């Protein structure tokens, strides 16, 4: 984790709003076809709100979020529940571009790249801009 934070600190800074990471995100862009079913479709996208990350058979309540330095990255501390088990977890979310989010999970998985899903009318899930 410390190595990732050091690497992130080396990236150029920017001034993105803290809520850039909110929206519906899919590992496979084709999963965006079921963006309105985030959290209940398998396979399917995840939804990140101001207070939770909702995935298939798991939900994490965001306890705290903090900007990582001056870059487009946020560290989340969460309380999660999956298949009847409760646990604490943390993630680092890195904005690669307007529509690409990298979530660092730590451990063997390392990181996963997600693509922002557009809403049914073709606008971004969070900022209403047509793509």
Protein Blocks (a to p, Z undefined) as FASTA:
>chain_A
ZZmmmmmmmpccddddfklmgccddfblklmmmmmmgojaccddddddfkbccdehiacd
dfbdcdehjbdcddddddddeehiacddddddddfbfkbccddebhjlopacddddddfk
opafklopaZZ
